[in-house]
Amino acid sequence: MAKDFQPTYKNVHEDIERYLTAIGKRQKTPDGFIVFRGYDDARDLMFKLYLEKCAYEPLVNWLRVWNWENNYNNFLLTLTEELSRRQHWIHLKRLWDGVLAKRRGAYNAVWKIMKKEPDALPPRHLERAKGLLLESLERTKNFAQSFGAAEDVSACAKIIERVEEGKKPRIRR
């Protein structure tokens, strides 16, 4: 890491770009576009530094906007493990609410298409989106149970029931 660079621990993305600029990896293309070379390595470094500093709020904010419609990644799973281990239910809930929002959005989009025009998509699309949403809901419900968050367990159970019945989930947690 550059000797004179210090993360702000307020915004992961901005710290990544500030770091890359500090080490001379910010470049302008002939077309005038700004590119950052070495982004993946800088992203990994900032994630590690933020975790070490227990800067959970900015990490949660950063990961909540990622696309979790189809799969998870090591950042999400590592932060989930850390928040669980350190008993940070509020951050864990916010993190997984972001995952649920993405998965619910994907499910709802396919559900709407199938309701409007049943032959528009193969049924496997709805089943896949439904399965991914249910898996995330179950995972979130299990987190809530482990933290003794009865209201959140109940809310997840209701949503799971609606999705299993083939209805649109109404997430009001």
C-alpha positions in Angstrom: 0.0 0.0 0.0 1.2 3.5 -0.7 2.9 5.0 2.4 0.9 8.3 2.3 -2.5 6.7 1.6 -5.0 6.3 4.4 -8.5 5.0 3.8 -11.4 7.1 5.1 -13.3 4.1 6.1 -16.5 5.9 5.0 -17.0 4.7 1.4 -15.3 1.6 0.0 -15.7 2.5 -3.7 -14.3 6.0 -3.2 -11.3 4.6 -1.1 -10.6 2.1 -3.9 -10.4 4.9 -6.5 -8.4 7.2 -4.2 -5.9 4.4 -3.5 -5.5 3.6 -7.2 -5.0 7.3 -7.9 -2.4 7.5 -5.1 -0.4 4.6 -6.6 -0.6 6.0 -10.2 -3.1 3.5 -11.5 -5.7 6.1 -12.6 -5.3 6.7 -16.3 -7.1 8.6 -19.1 -7.6 6.8 -22.4 -7.1 8.5 -25.7 -10.9 8.8 -25.9 -10.9 10.8 -22.6 -12.3 8.0 -20.4 -10.9 7.4 -16.9 -9.8 3.9 -16.2 -8.4 2.3 -13.1 -5.8 -0.4 -13.6 -5.5 -3.0 -10.8 -9.1 -2.5 -9.6 -9.6 -6.1 -8.4 -6.4 -6.1 -6.3 -7.3 -2.7 -4.8 -10.9 -3.8 -4.1 -9.5 -6.9 -2.3 -7.2 -4.8 -0.2 -9.9 -2.2 0.8 -12.2 -5.1 1.8 -9.5 -6.5 4.0 -8.6 -3.1 5.5 -12.3 -2.3 6.2 -12.8 -5.7 7.8 -9.7 -5.2 10.0 -11.0 -1.8 11.1 -14.5 -3.2 11.8 -15.9 -0.6 9.4 -19.0 -2.7 8.8 -21.5 0.1 7.9 -19.6 1.2 4.8 -19.0 -2.5 3.8 -22.7 -3.2 4.1 -23.6 -0.1 2.1 -21.2 -1.1 -0.6 -22.4 -4.7 -0.9 -26.1 -3.9 -0.7 -26.0 -2.5 -4.2 -24.3 -5.4 -5.8 -26.3 -7.8 -8.0 -27.2 -10.8 -5.9 -29.9 -12.1 -8.3 -28.0 -15.2 -9.3 -25.2 -16.0 -6.9 -23.2 -14.8 -3.9 -19.5 -14.1 -3.7 -16.7 -14.3 -1.2 -17.1 -10.7 -0.1 -20.8 -11.3 0.9 -20.0 -14.6 2.6 -17.0 -13.3 4.5 -18.8 -10.2 5.8 -21.8 -12.4 6.7 -19.5 -14.7 8.7 -17.8 -11.8 10.4 -21.1 -10.0 11.3 -22.5 -13.3 12.7 -19.4 -14.0 14.7 -19.3 -10.6 16.2 -23.1 -10.6 16.8 -23.9 -7.5 14.7 -27.5 -8.3 13.8 -28.5 -4.9 12.6 -25.7 -4.8 10.0 -26.3 -8.5 9.0 -30.0 -7.8 8.6 -29.3 -4.7 6.4 -26.8 -6.7 4.3 -29.3 -9.5 3.7 -32.2 -7.1 3.1 -30.1 -5.9 0.2 -29.7 -9.5 -1.1 -33.4 -10.1 -0.6 -34.4 -7.0 -2.5 -32.3 -8.0 -5.5 -33.7 -11.6 -5.4 -37.3 -10.4 -4.8 -36.9 -8.0 -7.8 -35.8 -10.8 -10.1 -38.6 -13.1 -8.9 -41.2 -10.4 -9.2 -40.1 -9.5 -12.8 -40.4 -13.1 -14.0 -43.6 -13.6 -12.0 -45.2 -10.5 -13.7 -44.2 -11.7 -17.1 -45.5 -15.2 -16.4 -48.8 -13.9 -15.0 -49.4 -11.6 -18.0 -48.3 -14.1 -20.7 -47.8 -17.6 -19.3 -45.9 -18.8 -22.4 -43.5 -15.9 -22.6 -40.8 -17.7 -20.7 -40.0 -21.3 -19.9 -41.3 -22.2 -16.4 -37.8 -23.0 -15.3 -37.1 -19.2 -15.2 -39.7 -18.7 -12.5 -38.7 -21.8 -10.6 -35.0 -20.7 -10.6 -35.9 -17.2 -9.4 -38.2 -18.6 -6.8 -35.6 -21.1 -5.6 -33.0 -18.4 -5.2 -35.4 -16.1 -3.4 -36.5 -18.9 -1.0 -32.9 -19.9 -0.3 -32.0 -16.3 0.7 -35.2 -16.0 2.8 -34.4 -19.2 4.6 -30.9 -18.1 5.2 -32.1 -14.7 6.5 -34.7 -16.5 8.7 -32.0 -18.7 10.2 -29.8 -15.6 11.0 -32.8 -14.0 12.7 -33.4 -17.2 14.7 -29.8 -17.3 15.8 -30.1 -13.7 17.0 -33.5 -14.2 18.7 -35.2 -11.7 16.4 -38.7 -13.2 16.6 -40.3 -10.4 14.5 -37.9 -11.0 11.7 -38.3 -14.8 11.8 -42.1 -14.3 11.6 -41.8 -11.9 8.7 -39.5 -14.2 6.8 -41.8 -17.2 7.4 -44.8 -15.2 6.0 -42.8 -14.2 2.9 -41.6 -17.8 2.4 -45.2 -19.0 2.6 -46.4 -16.5 0.0 -43.6 -17.4 -2.4 -44.1 -21.1 -1.9 -47.8 -20.5 -2.8 -46.7 -18.8 -6.0 -47.7 -15.4 -4.9 -45.7 -12.2 -5.0 -43.7 -11.6 -1.8 -44.7 -8.6 0.2 -41.6 -7.6 2.1 -42.4 -5.3 5.0 -39.8 -5.9 7.7 
